[in-house]
Amino acid sequence: MLPTDVPLSHLSTSLLLLLLLLQLLHPASSFFPNVWSLLAAPGSVTHQDLTEEAALNVTLQLFLEQPPPVRPPLHLEDFLGRTLLADDLFAAYFGPGFPSRRFRAALGEVSRANAAQDFLPTSKNDPDLHFDAERLGQGRTRLAGALQEALVAARALDHTLARRRLGAALHALQDFYSHSNWVELGRQEPHPHLLWPRQELQSLAQVGDPTCSDCEELSCPGNLLDLTLLTSGYFGSHPSKPPGKCSHGGRFDRSSSQPPRGGINKDSTSPGFSPHHMLHLQAAKLALLASIQAFSLLRSRLGDRGFSRLLDISPASSLSFVLDTTGSMGEEISAAKIQARHIVEQRRGSPMEPAHYILVPFHDPGFGPVFTTSDPDSFWQQLNELHALGGGDEPEMCLSALELALLHTPPLSDIFVFTDASPKDAVLTNRVESLTQERRCRVTFFVTEDPLRVQGRARREVLSPLRFEPYEAVALASGGEVIFTKDQHIQDVAAIVGDSMADLVTLPLEPPVVVSGRPFGFSVDALLQRVTVRIHGEVSSFWIRSPAGVSQGQEEGEGPLGHTRRFGQFWIVTMNDPPQPGTWEIQVIAEGMPRVRVQAQTALDFLFYFGIPMDEGPHPGLYPLAQPVAGLQTQLLVEVTGLGFRGDPRDLRSHFSHVVLRGIPEGAERGRVPLEPMGPRERGLLAASLPPALLSTTGPFSLELIGQDGEGHGLHRVARQPCTVVPVLLELSSSPGSLAPGSKAPLSLHIASFSGPQDLDLRTSVNPRFPLTFNLSRVRLEPNESVWGHLWLEVPDSAAPDSVVMVTVTATGREGSLVPPTHAFLWLLVLAPAPQDPLAATAHSSGPILHSTSSVSTLVTRGRAAGGRIGNCWWGTVGGVLLLLGLASW
């Protein structure tokens, strides 16, 4: 349980002042889950609204209390009467042009974890997680537990898991004000004992106390019988509603048709969903205040630096190195040290100083351990102790080390791998590819060996000239690249580490596949600066031409368009600022296929995720998917960052109109779909409907947004990394909560196919290597068929407390099948057993605790998947892996 030594008044006074002065709530929708819910109940306030508004308020308070070191302090009056926007806050605090992308992505993780509580089979029907069925004491205990797990995960530097547990806690907290009668009791402040549970909840309605009168209308004002006792509504049939008790209410609540009819929920402004709809905004205001208190409580426990890391309140990326330490790697290790030292010294004390440093060494047969820190001096000391010793033969355990780095590197980071050897553990290629997309990390390999070279380090066996293909596959899947160079050039080539960490966008090429001798182009808009062209390969010549017809060749030094540097077969051309808007052309003459990448600095970028509209049920909204599934109607939601709503007027007029799906690596356009705005323009939310025919081909594809900038020039952005259409929906879930040493945890696996028959083999792995048993190893699925399986994870007594466990399930086609593998990842937290809390024991002592039974059985079950039609009962089984896969490719 969280410590209780921080009084409510200490955390809430200045925040209450902010809320009184700022525009608190905007008609936007337990409250319903997310922005998609507004289609069912316009004018409502969602869980997503409450979560993001609370986080922005606390971030503003942090900025007001901690002035920026090199800029003027912020003033509250500058934000009065304005909608709080992340881009505005970052521009005011860090300066114009500093991206809020990571912060908005972190908020998205919390918001989607919050919304998922209404959809996950392990949480959606549990009254303890929604303060339903008068289980108020039990709900408070679960709320405190989720906050404690968020705190422990944040201190363990697993901020993704911390955000998910925080989202679950905020959902329950917000539901209290919508599902109970706290508002009807006339309360004007949040409940004083939900977050600080020093005392038992008082004045609770008991089992025999009637609480509601009968109401046969949709709107039910005045149906509460006692205005002194605290109660909440019953929902559905589990647990059943006792005589005289209130229902949750709404047209999807079966208990509301049993006397007393009606209900008391304030989830929305619609009487069809919420009998107490007239009190929706009052409930939302209290839920917002309570959410701000929860964020502030975590800030007080973690400190400002830890809280900033939790929500990525920084424009800076992390610095993550994976280093081959065998005997031939002296030059490469020196290059990594030089670049790390340069980054640390250049960015120390600035907004772009990395918040995390990660280092993983490898050789053969070992790899690791992983070293993580937020102290640049500790990182430099650890890196400086690495030397090229022993080994010297090929291949090495590179992908194992990279997987370890991915598990400890924050999302939206770049990982840099230095090696001169091919991977010994190429069997991990597909899993690492999937993990890069789940973690949204981009991987760049610096390989100081030509793939066709046969001399150099010793080899135990004859190696294929294609032995570096696993690196190519991982780089492609992650949006990174493989750069082949030589020892004498590695220090110069490695300088792109600093450039990559500047949060540059990659500009799409037209056509996307570079062919020697064939011109290709890229679009420059008025919002780009610091355009850089990188070319490497067996290049004999190249030229670059501006929209005005000015050309520059491969000669080193200053030219009419910019400055050219060459390091062996690697060229970097830095274009003069400001670059001319329009279409630029490049032509490269080379032996083989040259590699070209064009990058630029801009605040205008985008985040995205996929989802399934849940149009029926008590909580309509968009259920997030990690990746689209073949044959399944899917929605794409885009969040444009850096619109500059209060900055450059050119930014204000910029807009995206279409999204293009392009196959990878062939570059063929799969389809083009219009983007529709959702909500106020300043939020930058766009949506596109992706029909099943567009997602019929499995495999990777890129997302490109096209539109116009404020001056009428073409606007073109591409996602940082590709997406993948997976052949089956693979869900891995567990009951809410944490693990304890010496325990055995049941997990559930759900597989569904929508596109055709599937013959699949299933494999599992656990990191660290805890025992895991599984009752399913092979399955055949017909179209629109699903299968349930079950796993049992044994947590040994020796398991480290406050540590994270990752469980992976992989579904692959049978031997000879062309079906690509699908992976499901589940992160679980191991907590040390807490001392017995008498308050918690009291809370659990009354009434049965309901657990979801939708995924509990001892046998594999089969059933039709309803063809993927939204609203059918099958969608009630969509489970935790969609959340735990990352929920989104943001």
N, C-alpha and C positions, 0 to 999 in steps of 0.2 A: 504494500500500500504506500502511496506517496506520503512523504513527510507532511506534517500538518502545522508547521510553525510559521506560516505566512498568513497573516490575517487578511480577510477579504478587503478591508478598507485600503490596505497598502497597495494592492494590485489594481483596484478599480477606480480610485478617485480621478486620476488623470485620464483614464480611459473613458470614464463617464463624461468628462468634459469634452473629449474628442467627439463622442457620439452625439452630444447635444449640439455641437457646432457643425459637424459634417452632415452631408446628405447621407442618412443612414441606410435606408432601404429603398430600393427602386423596384417598381413592378417589373418583375422579370419572369422559381417554383420550387420535416417530414412531410411534414413538408415533403414535397415531391423531390425525386433524386437530383435531376440536373436540368440543363437548359432545354432538353428535348421535351420535358414535361410541360413546358409552356403551351405546347400544341393542345394539350388536354385541359389546361386550366390557366388561361392567360391572366396576367396580373398577379400571379402568385409569387412567393419567394421560395426558392429551392434550397435543398441542402448545399448545393454547389455555391449559390449566392452567399449563404450565411458563412460558409467556410472561407471563401475567398475574401469577403468583406472583413471578417474578423482578422485574418492574417495580414491584410493590408493595413488595418488600423494599428495592430501591434508593431508592424514594420515601420510605420510612420512614427510611432512613439519611440522606437529604438533610434531612428534617424534624428529625431528631435533631441534625444538625450545624449547621443554620441555624435557630435558634429564631425563632419569629414575633415581629415587632417590637412588637406591642401585647398579646401574650398570654403566659401562662406557658409555659416550655419543655416539650417532651414528654419523657417518661421511658420508657426501654425496658421497665421492669418493668410498666408499664400495659398492655403488649401481650403479655405472656408468657402462653402457654397459650391464645391466642385465634387464631381464623382472621382473617387480615388482610383487611379490607374497605375499599374505596375510600371509601365514605361515612363509615366510622369515622375513617379517617386525616384526611379533610378537616374533619370536625367537631372533631377534637382539635386540628388545627393552625390552621385559619382561624376556627373557631367554629361553633356550631350554626346550621343553616340555609343554610350556604354550599354550593352544589351541586357535586357531583363529576361532573356530566354530561359536560363536555368532556373531562375526564381519562379517563373510562370509554369515551367514544367514540374517543379517540386509541388507547387500549389495544386497542379492538375492531378498529381499522384494522390495527394491527401483527399481532394474532392471526389475522385473516382472511387477510392477506397471507401469513402463515406457513402456514396450512392450505391455501391455494390452490396451494402448490408441489406438493401431491399430486394436483392435478386439472388444472392448466394443461397443454395439449399441448406447450408449449415447455419445460416443466420436469419433468413427472411421470416421464418415462422417461430423463432425463439422469443417469447414475450420478455425474457430478461434483457434482451439486447435492444428492446424498443420501449421499455417501461410500460408494457401492456399488462392486462389481466391483474391489476393491483399488485404486481410483483415489483414494488418500488424499492424495497430493501435489497432484493436480489439484483435489480437493475443497477443500483448504486455500486454494489460490490463488483459487478462485471465492468462497470465504467471505470472504477478506480484501478482494476486489474489491467484494463487496456491502456490506460495512461501510464501505468507503471511499466508495462512492456514497451511502450513507445520511448520512455525515458531510458530504459536499459539498452534498447537497441541503438538509440542515438549515442549513448556513451560508448557502446561497442563499435561505433562508427559505421554501423549498417543503417544508413539513413533511409534507404528505400523501405526496409522493413519497418523502421520507426514511423515513417509517413503512413504506411498502411494501418498500423495499429492506432495511430493518432486519428486517422479518418474514421475507423470503427468507433473510437471513443466519442468523437464529436457527433457522430450520427445518433448514438444513444442519448447524449446530453441534449441535443436539439429536439429529439423526439419527446423528451420529458415535458417540454412546454407545449407541445402540440397534442400529446396523447393523454396527459393528466388534466386535472381541473385547477392547476395552479393559477392560471389566468382568471378563471371564473371565480376564484376565491378573492379576487381583487388585488393580488400581489403585483407590485410595481418593480420589484427587483428580482434577480435570479435567486433560486433557493440557496440559502447559506451553507447547506451541509451536503451538497452533492459532490463538490470537488474537495471539500475540507471535512471529511466524515468523522469528526470527533464525537458526534452525538448520534443516537438513533433518530431516524425520521419520526417526527411527532404527528399526532392527530391523524393517523391513518385509519381509513375505513376498514372495519373488520369483516370477517366472512358473513356474519348475519346482518350487517347494516345495509338496508336498501339505499341505493345511491341515485337511481334514475326513475323517472316516470315515463309512461308510454308516449311515443311521438310517432304519428303516422305520416308526417310531412318530411320532405327532404331537409328543410331547415328546422332546427330544433332548439331555439332559444328557450331558456327557462325549464329544461327538462331535468336539471339536477335537483335532487330533493334536499340535500343538506349542504349548506354553504360554509361549513366549518371543517369537514373531514376531507382529507386528501385521498383521491381515488384516480383510477385510470380505466379505460375501456377494454373490454374483451374483444378479441378479433378471431373470426372463424370458429372452429369447433374444438381446437386443442390449445389450452384447456377449455372445457365447456363453460358457458356463462351460467353462474348460479342465479336463482330467482332474485329479481329486484336490482340486479347489477347493470351498469351501463355497458353499452357496446362501443366499439371503436366507431362504427357507422360507415355509411357509404354504400354504393350499389354493389360492391364486391365483398362486403362483409356479411357472411352467412348468419352470424350471430345477431345482426341487427333486425332480422325478420322475426326473432323470438322475443316475446314480451319480457321486459319493456323494449319496444322497438325504438329505432332512431340511433343516436350515438353522440359522441362529444368531441371527435377529432377536429383539429383546426389545421389540417395539412395543406389546404388550398383555399382559394376564394370561390370554388365551385360547390354549390349545395349538393350536387350529385355525388361528390366525393367526400365532402366535409359538412356534417350537420351543424357544426359550430363555425362555419366559414366566416361569419361576421366578426370573429375574434382572431382571424388569421394573422393580421398585421401586429396585433398586440403580442401574440405568441412568438412571432418572428423577431420582434424587438428584444424580448427577453432571451430568446435563444441566441441572438447575436451577442448580447452582453455576456451571456454565459460562455459562449465560444471564445470571446476575447479573454475572459478570465482563464480559460483552459490554456490558450496560447501563452498568456502571461505567466501562468504557473510553470509551464515548461521552460520559459525563458529564465525564470528565477532559479530553477534547478540546474539548467545547463550552462547558465551564464550567457552573455551576449555573443561570445564567439561560438559556443556550442549551438546556440539557438540559430545563429546565422548559417551555420553549416547544415542544420536540420532542414531549413527551408531554402538553402542555396541563395542566401541574400548577398550575392556577390556576382559581378560579371566575369569572374576569373574561372578558368578551367583547373582541373587537377593535373599534376605532373606524374605520369606513370611510366616506369621503365621496366622492360624485361630484357635481361642481359645474359648472353652466352659468356661463361667465364672459363672456357677451355683455353689451352695454351696458345692458340693462334689468334686470340681476340684482343691483344694488347692495344692496337690502334683504335678498335671500336670502343673499348671501355674508356680509353682516353677521350674519345670524341663525346661520349655520353657525359663524362665528367665535365668537360669544357662547356657543353650546352647547358647542363644543369646549373653549373656555377654562374654562367651568364644570365640565365633566367632568374635565379635567386637574387643576384646582385642588382640586376636591372629593375626588377619588379618589387623588391622589398619595400613595404610601406605604401605601395600604390594599390589602386583598386584591382589591378590585374595580378597581384601576388597570389600564387596558387594557394588554395585552402587545404589541399591534401597532397601528400607525396607518397608514392607507392613504388617499391622496388622488389623485384623478384629475380634472383639469379637462377641459372640452370646450366647443366652440363650433361654428362652421361655417366652413371645411370640416374642421377638425382636431379631435383629441382627444388627451389625454395630454400629457406622459409621466406614467407612474405614479410616485408617490413613496411609498416604504415606509420605516418606521423603527420602532424600539422606544423611541426617545427622545421623550418628550412635548414637550420644548422645541424640538427640531428640527421636529417636526410643526407646532407652533404658529407657528414662524417661517416655515415654508413656506406655511402657510395664510394667514398675515398678509400675505404678499407678493402674494396673489391680489387682483385688482381687476376690476371690471366695465368692460371696455374694448372698443370696436369692436363689430362685428356689429350685432345688434339686430333681425335679420330671423328668420323662422321658416320651416322647421323646423331642428333641430340634430342633431349626431351623438351623441345621448344613449346609445343602446344599444351603440354601439361602445365608448364610455367605460365603460359598465357591465360589458361583457364583459371589458374590461381589468382592472377592479376585481375581478371574480370570480376571475380567474386568479391574483390576488395576495392575496386575502383568505382567512384561515384558515377551515376549515369551522365550522359552527354559529355564524356571526357574523351581525350585522345590517349592511346596507349602506343608506345614506341618500342619496337623489338629490334635489338641489335644482334646479329648472328652472321656466321659464315658457313652454316651447316644446314642441311635439310632436316626435316623432323623425323625422329624415330617413332613418334607416337601419332602417325598420320591417321590412325583409326579414330582419333578424336575430332577430326576435321568438321564433320557435320554438326556435332554438339557444340563446338566452339563457335561455328558460324551462327547457330541459333542463339547462343548466349550473348554474342555481340549485339544482336538485334534486340534481345530482351533487355539488356543493360544499356542499349543505345550508345555504345562506345565504338569509336572509330579506331582501327588498328593500322599502323604504318610499319612496314618491315624495311629495315636497312640491311641488305644482304651484300656482304663484300665478297661475293664470288659470282662470276658469270655462270649462268645456268648450264652452259655448254662446256665449261672448263673442266678438265679431268686431272689437273695437277694441283698440288698444294698439300692440304692436310691428309693424314693417313686415313685409309678406309678399310673396314673389315670385309667389305663386299663390293661387288660391282654395282654402282648406283645409276639409276635411270636419269637421262637428261631432263625428265619431267618431274624430278624429285621435289622441286619447289612449288609444284602445283597446289599443295595444301595451303601454302602462304597466299597464293593468288586467290584461292577460293575464299579464304577468311577475309582478305582485304576487300574483295568484291562485295561480300555480304555485309561488311561493316561500313562501307563507304570510304575505306582507306586505300592504300596503294602499296606496291612492292617496288622498292628502289634498289636496283643493282648498281653497285659502284665498286671502287677498289680502295685498298687500304690508304693509299696516298691522298685520296679525295674525301674520305669519310668525314673528316672534321668539318670541311666546308659544306658538304651535302647535308650533314646533320643540322646545319643552321636552320633548316625548315622546321625543326621542332618548335622553335620560338614562334615562327610564322603560323604554324598550325594552332598553337595555343592562343592566338589573337582572335579566335572565334570568327574566322573568315568564312564566307559562303563560297561554295563551289558553283561556278557558272556552267550550265549545260551547254554542250557542244551540238552543233547542227551541221551535218548529221553526227550522231553520237559516237560512231565508230570511225577512228582515224585510220586512213589508208594513205600510204606513201604516194605523194604526187597529186593527191586530190584535195583541193581547197575545202576548208570547212570554216564555220563561223561561230561567233558567240555574240550575245546581245549585251550591250552596256546601257544602263539607264542613268538618270540624273542623280540617283541616290547612292551610287557606288563610288568608292575611292580606293586607292592603293591596289589597283588591278595588277596581278602578277601572273605571268605565263611560265609554266615549268614544262620543259621538254627533255626527255631522255630516251636513249636507245642508240642504235648504230646509225646516227644522223650524219648525213653529209652536208645538208644545207636546209635552211628554212627562211621564210619571210612572214612578217606580220603587216597587215594593211588596215589603216583606220577608216572610218566611214567617209572621211574627206579624201581618201585616196593616197594618203601619205604612207610610204612603206619603210620597213626597217628589216635588215637581214640578220644573219647570225654573228656578225662581227662583234667582238667584245668591246665594252666601253659604252660611252654615251652615244645615243642615236637620236633621230628626230622624234621618236615616240617614247623612248625610255632608256634605261640602263641595262646592259646585258652582261652577265657573268657566266663563265664556263668552268666546269670542274670535270675533266674527262669527257664522258658522254652525257653530261648533265648540264642543262642550260637553265638559267633563271633570268627572265626579262621582267623588270619592274617598270611599269608604265608611268609616265608623268601624270601628276594630278593637276587639274581634274581631268579624267579621261573623257573623250568626246562621246556623247550618247549616240547610239545607233548600232549597226551591225558591223563587227570587225571580222576580218578574214585572216586565216593562217594556212600556210602550205608547208609541209615537211617532206623532204626527200630523205629516205632512210632505207636501210636494209632490214627487212622484216617489218613488224608493226611498231611504229614509234608510240610512246606514251606521252600524252599531253594532258595537263590539268591547268585550268584557269580559275583563279580565286580572287576575291575582292573583299574589302571591308565595307559593311553596311549594317545598320540597325534593322533594316527591313528583312525579316525572315519569317518562318512559320513553324509551328508545331502541328501535329496531327494525331488522330487516333481513329480506329474503326469501332463500329458498334452495331448492335441489333436493336431496332425500335421495339420496345415492349409497350404496345398500345393498349393492351387489356390488362386488367388486374388493378389492385388498389393503389399501386404506385407506378403509373406510367412514366417511362423515361427511356434513356438509351443505355443499354447494357454494353459495356466496353469489351472489345476483343483485342487480343494482342496482334493477331494477323488475320486477314480475311480467309474464309474457308471456301474451298471450291464448291460451287453450286448453291451458295447461300446468299440471298439478298442482303446487302450490307450498306450501311451508311458511313460515309467519310466525314469527319468533323475536322475543320482546319481552324487554328487560332493564329492569326497574323500578329507578329510582334514587331515593334518599332514603327508603328504607324505615325508616330509623332503628332498625335492629335492636337497638342498644344505647342508644337514646335514649328518646324519648317512647313509652310503652307503647301509646298509641293508634295510632302508626305501625305497631307490630308486628302489630296485629290488622287493619290495613287490607289489603284484597286486591282483585284484579281477577278477574272471572269470565268475561267475554265481550269480544270485539272486534267492533265494528260497522263495516262498510264503507259509506260514504255518498257518493253521486255528487256531483260538483261541476260547476257551481254550483247545480244544481237542488235539492240537499239530500235527494233520495230515498234511502231505505235500500236498499242492494243485498243485504245479507245480514248475519247475526249468527252468529258461530262461537264455541264455547266455548274457553277458554284452559286449557291443562293445564300444571301445574308441571313443571319439569325441574331435577333436582338439588336441593341444599339450599335451603330457603326464603330464607335470608339472601342468596343470590346474586340473587334476584329474577328468575330466568329462567322464562319462560312460552312455550308454543308453541301454534300453531293451524294446522290443515290447511285450506288454501283450495282447494276443488275447482275444476276448470276452468269449471264452469257459473257460478261466482261471479265469475270473471275473464273472462267472454266478451265484455264490453263494453269497448272501448278508451276511453281518456280518463282524466281525473283523478278521484281519489276521496280522501276523508279516512279516517283510521284513528282510531277512538274506543274507548277502553277504559272499561268500566263495571264497577262493583263496589260495595263498601261500605267506609266508614272504620271506625275502631275503636269508634265510638259508634253504629253502625248506620245512619248517614246515607248517601245515595247518593254514590258516588265516580265522577267523570266527568273524564277527561282526553282531550285530542285531540292528535295529532301536530303538531309545529311547522309542518310544511308538507305539502301533499298528496302522494300517490303517483300514479303513472300506469301504467295497463295499456298496454304497448306492443304493437303489432300483430305484430312479428317480433322474433326474437332476433338481435341485431346484435353481433358480436364482432370486436374489433380487437386484434391481439396482435403482439408482437415477440419475438425471442430474448432471453433474460436478458442483462443487462449494459447498458453505456452506449454512446453514440456518440462518435466522434472527428471533429474538423474534417477535411474532405477525404474523408470516407468515404461509402459508399452502403449504406443499411440496408434489408433486405427486411422488409416487414410483411405480415401475413396478415389477411384479412377473411373472416368466416364469417357467413352469413345463413341462418336457418331459420324456417319458418312452421309453426304447429300449428293454426291456426284457419280456414284457407280459402285460396283462390287469392289471390296478391298480385302485382300489376304495379308494380314499383318503379323509380324513377330514383335513381341514387347520385351524390352530390357529395362533394368532399373540400375541406378547407382546412387550412393549417398556420400556426401562430403561434409564432415569426416566419415570414416568407414564404420558407421553403426550397422548392426544387423538389421536386415530388412527381408521380410517374407512377402510373397505375392501369390495370389491364387489364380493368376492368369498370365500365360506366356504366349499364347497364340490365339488369334481370333479371325473369323471371316464375317464381313459385314456386307449385306445387300444394300442397295440404295435406300436412303431414309431409314436406316436401322441403327440402333444404338445398343451398347453393351456396358454393363457395370462390372467392375472388378474391385478387389479390396487388397490393401497392403497393411502390414503391421510393422511399425518401426520401433525397435528396442533401443532405449536410451540407457547406456551402461551407467553404473554407479559412478564411474570415473569421469563421466562427461563434465567438461568445464562449465561451471555456471556462467550465465550471462553471455553465452556463445550462440552462434547461429549455425543451423544445419540446413543444407540444401539437398533435397530429394529430386532426382530427375527420372522421368519415364520417357523412353524413346520408342516410337512405333515406326517400324520399317517394313517395306514390302518384302515378300518372300524372295528367295534367291532367284535372280534373273528378272525381277520386277523393276520397272522404271519409276515406281512411286518414290518420290523423295521422302526422307525421314521427317517425322514430326516430333517435336520435343515439348515436354511439359516440365516446368520448374516450380518447386514449392519451397519457400523459405520458412523455417520454424525457429522459434526462440527457446533456448534452454535456460530456465531460471532456477536459482537455488531455492529449495523449499523455504517458504516464508514462515515465520513464527505464527502460531495460532492466534488469530485475531478474534476476540470475542464478538466484536461487532459483525465481522463477516459470518461467524457461525450463527448469530441470531438471524442475519438476513437470509440465510439458506434454510432456516429451520421450519418455515411454514409453507405448506403446499408442495405439490410435485414440481420438479423442474422439467420443463418440456425440452426435448432435444429433437432436431429434425430427423425424421425417419425416411426421408426420400432417398438417402444413399446408404441405408443400413440393411444389409442382408448377409447371409453366409454363403450365398451362391451367386454366380454370374447370372444376371437377368437380361432378357432380350425384350425389346419393344420397339414399335414403330416410332420414328422420329418426326412424324407428322409433316414430313416434307419441308420442314423448315418454316412453316407458316407461323408468323408471329401471333401470339395470343393463345396458341394451343398449349395444353398442359405440359407437353414435353419441355417447354422452355423453363418450366419450374426447376428442371434439373441442371440448368446451366450453372456450372460450379466454380470452385475457387481458383482453378488454374487461370481463368481469364483475368482474374485480379492478379494472381501471383505470377503470371507470365509478364507482368509489367503493365497490363491493362491497355497499354498504348505504346505507339512508337513515337513518343514526343521528343 
